[in-house]
Amino acid sequence: MEYQTLPLTKTSSFQDLLPINKANNDLSAFPINMLPEEMQIEILSHLQTDDTVRCESVCKKWQAGIESWASRPPLGYTPQPKKPWYFMFNSEVPYATYAYNSDKEKWIPFDIPNSDETESPTPQLETTFFSQYTLYISASRGLVCFMETRTQDKGFVFNPILKNRIKLLPKAPGGIADYCAITLSTDVGSRKYVVAMVKSHQVESIIKNNLQFYVDIHLYKSETSSWVNLHTEKFVGWHGGDSDSCVICKDRLYVVANFPYVAGGTEPFHEIVAYDLSQTRQSQKKSLARTKVTIPFPCALTCVRLQNLDGKLIMVGGLPKKGTMTLDTVAIWELCGKNLKEITRAPDDVISRFRNRFDPTFIASGCGDIVFIQSYNSRALISYDMGKNVWKIVPKTPFPVLDDNSHYFSGFCFEPLLDIVP
């Protein structure tokens, strides 16, 4: 039996670990298994991310080795910025899930296994999150948080690359709300993270059309492994946003406040409400209201999505056609001081390719310099590179479906990091 050499380079690929004679499927024949375990882990840590994903599926030993390295990276290791990946799924086809590698500009099969409530070290590979739950989703610096929408109290945090490291959060407070949104904020240096959850409950009123909502802000900290209610406030005529309509950026929580749309009435209107989360000690709980700042929108929008791109608050909004709520195009704003500055609008040659199928509401998420925008009812996905000022139509995923319009698609953007675990 002859073997290939194993150069320790950053461009090592999955094929470098395999014997030349591929007819031999005996795992003991793999050259890497002849090396000490510490050296095996070191080699695996130098693979490209998509090759690491494939190596995790080879055997439990390799999976455990990659996880071990991620939990305790070498002293002095500095994580390198990675281009984001975009994970897309269809709840009706739970075993067909894909991730788009924006560095290589290609889709790869990518599964996220479920974990039972006992946090067993071995995930249940026969099922996925997406075949069991409808989810609120938020991602930050290599970690992703899911919150189950039906009861709004069951949450998970995990690294999508290290698939068997899934942490079940304590039961979230607040009960079932009319509107709910979550956001995750991760600090790579300290490996600490927080999850903020904003819930809105409509208040009963004997006055017709007197729309009032209690808005509760709950915060989970990884260092304490517990939830705390930070703030409760009554909004008159407004309610907190839903889905990905809140975000933490530089210790401030930004929440989209919506004016409820009434048929035949005014167009939906929005504003951003910001709170300073540095005032989160229990003794300072009441002071959170005094940090409140409102940021008006420049115009009415069909949909609003917030995100933190390397410390910059970015807003993606749908611009309607005049006099209608039909989507015309998508624009991106950046918060500069106390004002929203428009950066760009999707050009017609990008948006026209799927405008007729593009729902007035949509998904938008991103990290680094790249923003992804996805339609709910099709595989249509576009991206905008803020550094290069380039819009792009992402190739469609290879989902086994014939008619996009009869299916519901969703997804999220995440940073493919190996060196952070929940």
C-alpha positions in Angstrom: 0.0 0.0 0.0 1.3 3.4 -1.0 0.3 6.6 0.7 0.3 10.3 -0.2 2.4 12.7 1.9 0.6 14.9 4.4 1.8 18.5 4.1 0.7 20.7 7.0 -0.6 23.6 5.0 -3.6 25.8 5.3 -4.7 24.5 1.9 -4.7 20.8 2.8 -7.8 19.1 1.4 -9.9 16.2 2.5 -8.4 14.1 -0.3 -4.9 14.5 1.2 -6.0 12.3 4.1 -7.1 9.4 1.9 -4.9 6.5 0.7 -4.1 6.3 -3.1 -5.8 2.9 -3.2 -9.4 4.0 -2.7 -10.7 0.4 -3.1 -9.5 -0.2 0.5 -12.2 1.1 2.8 -10.6 0.0 6.0 -10.3 3.0 8.3 -7.1 1.6 9.8 -5.5 2.1 6.3 -5.9 5.9 6.5 -2.4 7.3 6.9 -3.6 9.9 9.4 -4.5 7.2 11.9 -0.9 6.1 12.0 0.0 9.3 13.8 -0.4 10.2 17.5 -3.8 11.6 18.3 -2.5 15.1 19.1 -0.9 15.3 15.6 -4.1 14.0 14.0 -6.0 16.9 15.6 -3.4 19.4 14.5 -3.7 18.2 10.9 -7.5 18.3 10.9 -7.3 21.9 12.3 -5.5 23.0 9.2 -8.2 21.9 6.7 -10.4 24.2 4.9 -13.9 24.6 6.5 -15.9 22.6 4.0 -13.3 19.7 4.2 -13.6 19.8 8.0 -17.4 19.4 7.6 -16.7 16.2 5.5 -14.1 14.9 8.0 -16.6 15.2 10.9 -18.7 12.5 9.1 -15.9 10.0 8.7 -15.9 8.6 12.2 -16.6 9.6 15.8 -12.9 9.8 16.6 -12.3 12.6 14.0 -15.5 14.4 15.1 -14.4 14.3 18.7 -10.9 15.4 17.7 -12.1 18.5 15.8 -14.5 19.3 18.7 -11.6 19.0 21.2 -9.4 21.4 19.2 -12.3 23.9 19.0 -12.8 23.8 22.7 -9.2 24.3 23.5 -7.3 26.0 20.5 -3.6 26.3 20.9 -2.2 29.2 23.0 -1.8 32.3 20.9 -4.2 31.1 18.2 -5.9 34.0 16.4 -9.1 33.3 14.5 -8.9 34.4 10.9 -11.9 36.2 9.4 -14.0 33.9 7.2 -16.4 34.7 4.4 -19.9 33.9 5.6 -21.9 30.8 4.6 -25.6 30.9 4.0 -27.7 27.9 5.2 -31.0 27.3 3.4 -33.7 24.8 4.3 -37.2 23.8 3.5 -39.2 22.4 6.4 -41.2 20.2 3.9 -38.0 18.5 2.8 -36.1 18.1 6.1 -33.3 15.9 4.8 -32.4 18.3 2.0 -30.4 21.2 3.5 -27.6 23.1 2.0 -25.0 25.7 2.8 -23.6 28.2 0.4 -19.8 28.8 0.7 -19.4 32.4 -0.5 -15.7 31.9 -0.7 -15.9 29.1 -3.2 -19.3 30.3 -4.5 -20.9 26.9 -4.4 -23.6 25.0 -2.4 -22.7 21.9 -0.4 -25.0 19.4 1.4 -25.1 20.4 5.0 -27.1 18.9 7.8 -27.7 20.2 11.4 -28.7 17.3 13.6 -31.2 17.5 16.4 -30.2 17.1 20.1 -32.5 15.7 22.8 -33.4 17.6 25.9 -30.9 15.6 28.0 -28.1 17.1 25.9 -26.7 13.7 24.9 -23.2 14.0 23.5 -24.4 12.0 20.5 -26.9 13.9 18.4 -29.9 12.1 16.9 -28.8 12.0 13.3 -32.1 10.7 12.0 -33.9 14.0 12.5 -33.1 17.7 12.2 -34.3 20.9 14.0 -36.2 21.8 10.9 -38.4 18.7 10.9 -39.5 19.3 14.5 -39.7 23.1 15.1 -40.7 26.4 13.5 -37.9 28.7 14.7 -36.8 32.2 15.4 -33.1 32.3 14.3 -30.2 34.6 15.0 -26.5 34.1 14.3 -23.4 35.9 15.5 -19.6 35.1 15.0 -19.8 31.4 14.4 -22.7 30.6 16.8 -26.4 30.3 16.0 -29.4 30.6 18.4 -32.8 28.9 17.6 -35.9 29.7 19.6 -39.0 27.5 19.0 -41.9 29.7 17.9 -44.9 27.7 19.2 -44.1 28.0 22.9 -41.4 30.7 22.6 -39.5 29.2 25.6 -37.3 26.5 24.1 -33.9 27.7 22.8 -30.7 26.2 21.5 -27.2 27.7 20.8 -24.7 25.8 18.7 -21.8 26.1 16.2 -23.2 24.8 12.9 -19.7 23.4 11.9 -19.3 21.5 15.2 -22.7 19.8 14.8 -22.7 17.8 18.0 -22.1 20.8 20.3 -25.7 21.9 20.8 -26.6 23.6 24.1 -30.2 23.7 25.3 -31.0 27.0 27.1 -33.0 27.2 30.3 -36.7 27.8 29.7 -37.2 31.3 28.5 -39.6 33.5 30.5 -42.6 35.6 29.4 -45.0 33.0 28.0 -46.5 33.2 24.6 -46.5 36.7 23.1 -48.3 38.2 20.1 -44.9 39.2 18.6 -41.5 37.8 19.5 -37.9 38.5 18.2 -34.5 37.2 19.3 -30.9 38.3 18.7 -27.6 36.7 19.6 -24.4 38.6 20.3 -21.1 36.7 20.6 -17.7 38.0 21.7 -15.0 35.8 20.1 -12.2 37.0 22.4 -14.0 36.0 25.7 -16.2 33.3 24.1 -19.1 34.8 26.0 -22.5 35.4 24.4 -25.9 36.9 25.2 -29.3 36.3 23.8 -31.9 39.1 23.9 -35.6 38.3 23.5 -38.2 41.0 22.9 -41.9 40.0 23.4 -44.9 42.1 22.7 -48.4 41.5 24.3 -51.4 43.4 23.2 -53.3 45.1 26.1 -57.0 44.7 26.3 -58.8 48.1 25.9 -62.4 49.2 25.9 -61.5 52.0 23.6 -61.9 51.1 19.9 -58.6 51.1 18.0 -56.6 52.0 21.1 -53.7 49.7 20.3 -51.5 49.2 23.3 -48.7 46.7 23.7 -46.6 45.7 26.7 -43.0 45.1 25.4 -40.8 42.9 27.6 -37.0 42.6 27.1 -35.4 39.4 28.5 -31.6 38.8 28.4 -29.7 35.5 28.7 -26.0 35.5 29.6 -23.7 32.5 29.0 -21.6 33.4 32.0 -24.6 33.1 34.3 -26.6 30.6 32.3 -29.8 32.3 33.3 -32.5 34.7 32.0 -33.3 38.1 33.5 -36.1 40.5 32.7 -34.4 43.8 31.9 -37.3 46.0 31.0 -41.1 46.3 30.5 -42.7 49.2 28.7 -46.1 50.1 27.3 -46.1 51.1 23.6 -49.2 53.0 22.5 -50.0 52.3 18.8 -46.8 50.4 18.4 -45.5 46.9 19.0 -42.1 45.3 18.9 -41.0 43.6 15.7 -41.0 39.9 14.8 -38.4 37.5 13.3 -35.0 39.2 12.7 -36.1 42.7 13.6 -33.9 43.3 16.6 -30.1 43.2 17.0 -27.3 44.0 19.5 -24.6 46.3 18.3 -21.9 47.8 20.5 -23.8 47.1 23.7 -27.0 48.6 22.4 -30.2 46.7 21.7 -32.0 48.0 18.6 -35.7 47.0 18.2 -37.9 47.7 15.2 -41.2 49.1 16.4 -44.2 48.7 14.1 -47.4 50.5 13.7 -50.1 47.8 13.1 -51.5 47.9 9.6 -55.3 48.2 9.4 -57.0 47.4 6.1 -58.0 50.6 4.4 -55.9 52.7 6.8 -52.4 54.1 6.7 -49.4 52.3 5.4 -47.3 50.3 7.9 -44.8 52.6 9.5 -41.7 51.8 11.5 -39.1 53.3 13.8 -36.1 51.9 15.7 -36.0 51.9 19.5 -32.5 51.6 21.0 -31.6 50.7 24.6 -28.2 50.8 26.2 -27.5 47.2 27.5 -24.4 48.3 29.4 -27.0 49.3 32.1 -28.0 45.7 32.8 -27.1 45.2 36.5 -30.2 44.5 38.6 -29.6 47.7 40.6 -29.7 49.6 37.3 -32.7 47.9 35.8 -35.0 51.0 36.0 -32.3 53.1 34.3 -32.7 51.2 31.0 -35.8 53.2 30.2 -33.8 56.4 30.5 -31.3 55.2 27.8 -34.1 54.8 25.2 -33.5 56.5 21.9 -35.8 56.5 18.9 -34.6 56.6 15.3 -37.3 57.3 12.6 -37.3 55.8 9.2 -37.0 57.9 6.1 -40.0 56.3 4.4 -42.6 53.5 4.7 -41.2 50.0 4.1 -42.8 46.6 3.4 -40.3 44.8 5.6 -37.4 45.8 7.9 -34.4 43.6 9.0 -31.6 44.6 11.3 -28.1 43.2 11.5 -24.7 43.9 13.0 -21.9 43.8 10.5 -18.6 44.2 12.3 -20.0 46.8 14.7 -22.0 48.7 12.1 -25.8 48.7 12.4 -27.2 47.8 9.0 -30.9 47.9 8.0 -32.4 46.1 5.0 -35.8 47.3 3.9 -38.3 46.6 1.2 -39.4 49.7 -0.8 -43.0 49.4 -2.1 -44.4 50.6 -5.4 -46.1 54.0 -5.0 -49.6 53.6 -3.5 -49.2 49.9 -2.9 -47.6 47.4 -0.6 -46.1 45.4 -3.6 -42.3 45.2 -3.4 -40.5 47.4 -5.8 -36.9 47.0 -4.7 -34.7 46.4 -1.7 -32.5 49.1 -0.1 -29.7 49.0 2.6 -29.1 51.7 5.2 -26.3 52.2 7.7 -26.8 54.0 11.0 -24.5 57.0 11.2 -24.9 58.9 14.4 -28.7 59.2 15.0 -29.6 59.0 11.3 -30.1 56.2 8.8 -27.9 56.8 5.6 -29.0 54.9 2.5 -26.1 53.0 1.0 -27.5 51.2 -2.0 -30.6 49.9 -3.7 -30.8 46.5 -5.6 -30.4 47.3 -9.3 -33.3 46.3 -11.6 -31.3 43.6 -13.4 -30.9 41.8 -10.0 -34.3 42.4 -8.4 -36.3 41.8 -11.7 -35.1 38.2 -11.9 -37.4 37.2 -9.0 -39.6 40.3 -8.2 -42.8 38.6 -9.2 -42.1 35.7 -6.7 -40.5 37.8 -4.0 -42.8 38.3 -1.0 -43.1 41.8 0.3 -41.5 40.4 3.5 -38.2 38.6 3.3 -35.2 37.3 5.2 -32.0 39.3 5.5 -28.9 38.3 7.4 -25.2 38.8 7.0 -21.7 39.1 8.5 -18.4 40.6 7.6 -19.2 42.7 4.5 -21.8 40.5 2.9 -25.6 40.8 3.2 -27.8 38.0 2.0 -31.5 38.6 1.1 -33.8 35.6 0.6 -37.4 35.1 -0.5 -39.6 33.1 1.8 -41.5 31.3 -1.0 -38.7 30.4 -3.3 -35.0 29.6 -3.5 -34.2 33.1 -4.8 -31.2 34.5 -2.9 -29.2 37.7 -3.6 -26.2 39.1 -1.9 -24.5 42.5 -1.5 -20.8 42.9 -0.8 -20.5 46.3 1.1 -16.7 46.3 0.7 -16.8 45.9 -3.1 -20.2 47.6 -3.7 -21.4 44.6 -5.7 -24.8 43.0 -6.0 -24.9 39.3 -7.0 -27.6 36.7 -7.8 -26.6 33.5 -5.9 -27.1 30.3 -7.9 -30.2 28.3 -6.8 -29.8 25.5 -4.3 -30.2 21.9 -5.6 -33.4 21.3 -3.7 -35.5 18.3 -5.1 -38.5 20.5 -5.8 -40.1 21.5 -9.1 -42.3 24.4 -8.1 -40.7 27.0 -5.8 -44.0 28.8 -5.2 -45.6 25.8 -3.5 -42.9 25.6 -0.9 -41.7 27.6 2.0 -37.9 28.3 2.3 -35.9 29.9 5.0 -32.3 30.4 6.0 -29.7 32.3 7.8 -26.1 33.5 7.4 -23.3 32.4 9.7 -19.5 32.7 10.0 -17.9 29.3 9.6 -15.6 29.3 12.7 -14.2 26.2 14.4 -12.8 27.9 17.5 -15.9 28.8 19.4 -18.4 26.5 21.2 -21.6 27.3 23.2 
